Amino acid sequence: MIIQSIWLAIAFPLAGLLFNGLLGRRLGRGVVGIVGPGTVALAFVVGLFAGLDLLALPAQDRAIVVTLWNWISVGSFRAGMSLLADPLSVLMVLVVTGVGFLIHVYSIGYMEHEEDRLYARFFTFLNLFIVSMLILVLADNYLLMYVGWELVGVCSYLLIGFWFRRGDDPQDPVRLKDGELVPVPANLNPADSGKKAFIVNRVGDFGFALGVFLIWTTFGTLNFADVFGAAPEIASGTVTVITLLLFVGAVGKSAQLPLYVWLPDAMAGPTPVSALIHAATMVTAGVYMVARSHALYALAPTTSLVVALVGVITALYAATIALVQTDLKRVLAYSTISQLGYMFLAVGVGAYASGMFHLTTHAFFKALLFLAAGSVMHALGDVIDIRRMGGLRQKMPRTYWTFVIGALALAGFPLTSGFFSKDEILAKAFEFSPILWALGLLTALLTGFYTFRALFVAFWGSARDQELFDHAHESPGVMTWPLILLAGLALFGGILGLPQILGVDHALAGWLHPAFADLEGEGAEAIHHGLSAGLEWGLLGLSSVIALLGIGLAYWFYVANPGWPADLAVRFKSVFKLLVNKYYVDDLYDLLFVDPGKALARFCAQGIDNAAIDGIIDGGARLIVQGGAWLGRLQTGFIRHYALAMFLGVIVVVAYFFLR
Amino acid sequence: MPIEIPTLNFIALAPPLIVIGTALLVLLFDLAVTDKRVLGYLGLVGVVIAAGVSIAMGPRPATTFQAMAISDGYALFFNLVFLATAGLSILIAIDYLERHDLQRGEYYALLLFSASGMMLMAAATDLIVVFLGLEIMSVALYILAGFNWRQLASAEAAMKYFILGAFASAFFLYGAALTYGATGTTNLNQIGLWLSGGNSDPMALVGLGLLLAGFAFKVAAVPFQWWTPDVYQGAPTSVTAFMSVGAKGAGFAALIRVLRSGFGDSAYSADWALAAAVLAVLTMTFGNLAALPQKDVKRMLGYSSIAHAGYILVGVAAASESGVRGVLFYLLAYAFMNVGAFAVASALERRGEFSTTQRDYAGLSQREPLLAVAMTVFMLSLTGMPPLVGFWGKLFVFRAAVEAGMSWLAIVGVINSAVSAFYYLGVVVQMYMRAPAEYSPRLVGEESDAKKPAAVNLEVAIGTAVLLAMLLTVVLGLWPGPVASLVTMMPLG
């Protein structure tokens, strides 16, 4: 059974990473472009066979632990280098390697203008990311998971700052109808963006690490099975603290309030990176972690409520910012934050399978949207400001149509993948609390609006920058084919989780059921939730209407009456400025944390290290050297002085023995 | 009154006798041979034979000359130290003297006489014989220090060494006389018996103090070290190499035997241990501090040899078997690394110059990579960096101090080692991180070729000495076991 060799899924990209990292520069981009995507494809195949192996097993046995070696064994502390292959982790493996493979292929075209050595470096980092992410999802204990958790953070840092020599990217101000210029904050340079991502993530990772420590002191083990098995006997207060700490990590990694600020700036990285790491996979690690730890979260209703609230508020909050963004990738970035909020809403209300369902469909359509946006950037020479686009649908039909499909799925257009997964979350939220549902529904309205605003402005109408427009061209096949495949997934991915009322099985919930079997009423049975069929039909219809309404509004504002948004911006000028400046949260963080932090660092470097510590060390050294020079001066060269000194020495020695 | 015919066991003193015989042969051949380098190689053969005989004799103790001398493992081990030093020094001298136009037969004879004196000091069990060896060694060294008679500095070195040495010999003799006056014997074992019999006499104590002062001069311990930098700098470098290890080793050989055999079991042993500890602290601290600002490498090594006397005194102060073993190991290690350093220094000296400044080492890694590597090994070993042999020497003496309840002494030693890294590594910095100094002729009549760095003529004999010393410094550092177990089999007889 290939599932016993699940480590191969990690080994293949690892081999690719070593190969490209060590030899890639010399062997040329042809080889690099085969090895990079090829090894990920092999990992996908391994995942596929592992999934088939799982299906062949009886449901209660679908959790295979593969121990590679005993990693750490100190005293009673034991951590195995062991992997857990169960429906949940195999689903993640398939998403990561499947979407990852398509993005790798796309990168062959997208990075074609880079020098050979940067090209090899890019694929090395991408493979490193796949390895790290697979370690994260396949780990069978919290320590190994933490290793993967940190490794993906490093990859994120390396890839956001891939073009670390580039400077800040200033944005054109918005000219309002009354003549006022509203400045748009500049896009942070890649190097600083990478640091920002890494440092903000440290805050979350610190919480995560504390959570792992607390698990160790509470349970005496970090192994998933042992921890979850022992969890019901632990005081609920302790479990609440553990789950809250772990959730702090998820808030950082998955860019939720209040640690979401790094994700929009992460768009400074190459677009395939934004698609793979900052949309489809890494940022969903927090959701996966909560789903993996569901045994703990199910025992901590307080934490779960916090998770759901943070999720739904983040969803709404990020959607409002996305309304006014003029940078296509940032619109998508805020929408990612918002969609991640949906996923946390799902796992917060206990609908873990629904969260994983949305994670999967989101990986499809958000990767698609980012790659399509990348295709546009590729055509326009890295221009990303939608105000300079327009009319692109004639120039790049494949990119346009795939973007449309992605946008429909994101907006929740009926029967697309995003429609089913989002509707399922909203239904679960309604069951839990109509308030959460209402907030989610409002977010859905905004989602439809901002998604199609970007689409209409960028692809419809006439060219706003004729020079750019003339330059534009459709991307090569190596880029558009991944788009088309992802578009298929985004369109039909909903088949994985058709609602029960349509009279078919919820395939994904059925697949995941063994992993969530310990939860009462979760999994396949849970689809028969407490809602009546009529109510569920009503909710489904309402979701459809809301999605269509959002899209319609966007059409009304940006196609039928293009003057309206400008009028609105003048009328609600303060709200507009607030949104353009992202609620001034970045400025607030600068004021509260970044500036004092830098001042403290400067004080430590100059005041303490340079002046005090170096001063003492240097002073001590100078003193010793000075002492040496002084002693050297005693060496007069005169025998009489030497003889006298010796004589005094003899007197002292003899006196010592005589007087002792 | 019957005249007692003393039993004279010449075999027990075979190694020094072989060396003396070789010296006489050298003098004889000097009359006939025109290429004096042959005499150097002849001396080398004698040294090797003496070393072979020393090893063959094994550690079985044998007294001779009515218990005035002994051939025990301790003496034999010291023979090896002195012979290794003498051998390497002869290799250096063969080329060095040639280059500086000093090639004369009596150089090798004097060096061998001096070495025989050292060996006699290690074998002596009577204060009179100790003094005899001391003078044989010293008188030859006085002459050798002034061997470069055309240079004022060399003559000055010989004069200073001689006057101050005579001064120190006087202290030693006075101490021996007072000890005799108190105990009625000059035999160390008899002194030991007298003292362990519960006898006590302040005169003996004063005698011990004066003996200590006499030895402190020979090993260059503070406050009797003043001659060291001047003499080391002024003497020909090949001589400095020899006496920096040989005279120091001989001083310690006799000092330890006098202290352990003569004054070891007495109520005084705690006193001399503390005195040695205080001397150790003063000596290593002074040596290291004064070495810091030195620009002349020979002078720097002179101060450094004072510092090493301090480290070795730590082993003496431990007043234990393991302390003695540490000193033995240390001195063998010191023979290779210090003579090696002087070998490099003499290789770098240009014709007509008798010192090397730090500037002469600039960029050596590019000009003479082998010499640079060798010098780096010696400097690191002198610093006490593992895994070179100098590290083990320091480890053993410091460990002995800790075992003897003198942890503070070991701590002072370690701090001193850290300070010493500054000036040792300074040479390495010059060799690897500075551009070669431009060659500026300092001698009238030399062609000026200002752009080229000073050329290095690495002759065969000096090269061999450098290579051998480096090899032993590294190999004994990586594999100290055999020597470490050898010194445990070499107790005082």
HADDOCK unambig.tbl for C-alpha pairs under 7 A between the chains (distance, minus, plus):
assign (segid A and resid 624 and name CA) (segid B and resid 289 and name CA) 6.64 0.50 0.50
assign (segid A and resid 625 and name CA) (segid B and resid 289 and name CA) 6.80 0.50 0.50
assign (segid A and resid 625 and name CA) (segid B and resid 292 and name CA) 5.94 0.50 0.50
assign (segid A and resid 625 and name CA) (segid B and resid 293 and name CA) 6.46 0.50 0.50
assign (segid A and resid 627 and name CA) (segid B and resid 289 and name CA) 6.50 0.50 0.50
assign (segid A and resid 628 and name CA) (segid B and resid 289 and name CA) 4.19 0.50 0.50
assign (segid A and resid 628 and name CA) (segid B and resid 290 and name CA) 4.20 0.50 0.50
assign (segid A and resid 628 and name CA) (segid B and resid 291 and name CA) 6.81 0.50 0.50
assign (segid A and resid 628 and name CA) (segid B and resid 292 and name CA) 5.82 0.50 0.50
assign (segid A and resid 628 and name CA) (segid B and resid 293 and name CA) 6.29 0.50 0.50
assign (segid A and resid 629 and name CA) (segid B and resid 290 and name CA) 6.42 0.50 0.50
assign (segid A and resid 629 and name CA) (segid B and resid 293 and name CA) 5.87 0.50 0.50
assign (segid A and resid 631 and name CA) (segid B and resid 290 and name CA) 5.64 0.50 0.50
assign (segid A and resid 632 and name CA) (segid B and resid 290 and name CA) 5.36 0.50 0.50
assign (segid A and resid 635 and name CA) (segid B and resid 226 and name CA) 6.98 0.50 0.50
assign (segid A and resid 639 and name CA) (segid B and resid 160 and name CA) 6.37 0.50 0.50
assign (segid A and resid 642 and name CA) (segid B and resid 226 and name CA) 5.72 0.50 0.50
assign (segid A and resid 643 and name CA) (segid B and resid 164 and name CA) 6.62 0.50 0.50
assign (segid A and resid 645 and name CA) (segid B and resid 223 and name CA) 6.79 0.50 0.50
assign (segid A and resid 646 and name CA) (segid B and resid 223 and name CA) 6.01 0.50 0.50
assign (segid A and resid 646 and name CA) (segid B and resid 224 and name CA) 5.27 0.50 0.50
assign (segid A and resid 649 and name CA) (segid B and resid 223 and name CA) 5.74 0.50 0.50
assign (segid A and resid 650 and name CA) (segid B and resid 210 and name CA) 6.77 0.50 0.50
assign (segid A and resid 650 and name CA) (segid B and resid 213 and name CA) 6.07 0.50 0.50
assign (segid A and resid 653 and name CA) (segid B and resid 209 and name CA) 5.75 0.50 0.50
assign (segid A and resid 654 and name CA) (segid B and resid 206 and name CA) 5.47 0.50 0.50
assign (segid A and resid 654 and name CA) (segid B and resid 209 and name CA) 4.92 0.50 0.50
assign (segid A and resid 654 and name CA) (segid B and resid 210 and name CA) 6.68 0.50 0.50
assign (segid A and resid 657 and name CA) (segid B and resid 205 and name CA) 5.90 0.50 0.50
assign (segid A and resid 657 and name CA) (segid B and resid 206 and name CA) 6.37 0.50 0.50
assign (segid A and resid 657 and name CA) (segid B and resid 209 and name CA) 6.42 0.50 0.50
assign (segid A and resid 658 and name CA) (segid B and resid 202 and name CA) 6.52 0.50 0.50
assign (segid A and resid 658 and name CA) (segid B and resid 205 and name CA) 6.55 0.50 0.50
assign (segid A and resid 658 and name CA) (segid B and resid 206 and name CA) 6.31 0.50 0.50
